[in-house]
């Protein structure tokens, strides 16, 4: 190990506790109270959908559980392993499923980077206990180890990694703005120009083609993000060995979940020439005499289609289920631009979408570069510029 560097446990260099264990008394306004769901990623807290507690509740919390400048919050239950360094602190409380780490013998800016390293994540994975919700106990958290360089190196490393954090943050903000612009363009352009009213059944023809020969086609699912390969999405094949009753979903067919369609689990299947999908799904071929595939993709993924599906369904046995009224759906009226206008609309929207995808790839490159840099800097494999060599 490098001279001046040493292995330490988190408990040796910081004070660690968690949020208040008593159920918080909720109020419509007051002091924000955050849950794990409010921690959205590395150094990201979203207070938008938080709960609130009375000021009197906050004042009764012991001081060691009140967040201070440069404290680190670290999720320990469920989505465990996400650190957030607190800057520009304001009054707020947090649930006991979140740990508070107060740096004592280490730079907090360095420590938050170390907590987000692949090595620290691996250690947390090994000590996490439980089945339904994995938990990293505070005792186990205190025992996890980091490589601690001298304070000067800590500050240089943190400063270097913060450059990548800034690039990542700016790119994420840019993507968010472009996605808002896309939503606006979609709403403005989707139904534009000269339109005619057509029935859903004129555009989309239900297909009941089955995999009767039980051929091993790729198994598909539809999520709110679109069509996915089952094995990639779930890290395993969910489909039965006997898929003879599964529906064939050919390329450019309209597919949606028979249960979660109202949540946006709808898409145009473009992943593979032939896939199979659970009989709980619905599959439709597309009448290209009236609608182009490119335009259909944007129509299918739009809020316009989601609303149409919602209007063709009724509340099921529970609030998270809706039953589709197929007759109602097939007879639903859709305003449709003429084919030439569809091509113009699809091309316009595709350009915006491609720009978003390019920025997402750039974001992934920044994240990968940062991870590689962390591996080199946090282990001491790479020296920082200006460091004195004693070995």
Beta strands, then each sheet from edge to edge (+ up, - down):
strand 1: 6-9
strand 2: 14-18
strand 3: 26-27
strand 4: 31-34
strand 5: 39-41
strand 6: 44-45
strand 7: 51-53
strand 8: 72-75
strand 9: 83-85
strand 10: 92-94
strand 11: 98-103
strand 12: 145-148
strand 13: 195-199
strand 14: 204-206
strand 15: 218-223
strand 16: 226-229
strand 17: 247-250
strand 18: 253-257
strand 19: 266-269
strand 20: 274-277
strand 21: 281-286
strand 22: 313-315
strand 23: 322-324
strand 24: 333-337
sheet 1: 1+ 12-
sheet 2: 2+ 11- 8+ 9-
sheet 3: 3+ 7- 4+ 10+
sheet 4: 5+ 6-
sheet 5: 13+ 24-
sheet 6: 14+ 21- 18+ 19-
sheet 7: 16+ 15- 20- 17+
sheet 8: 22+ 23-
end
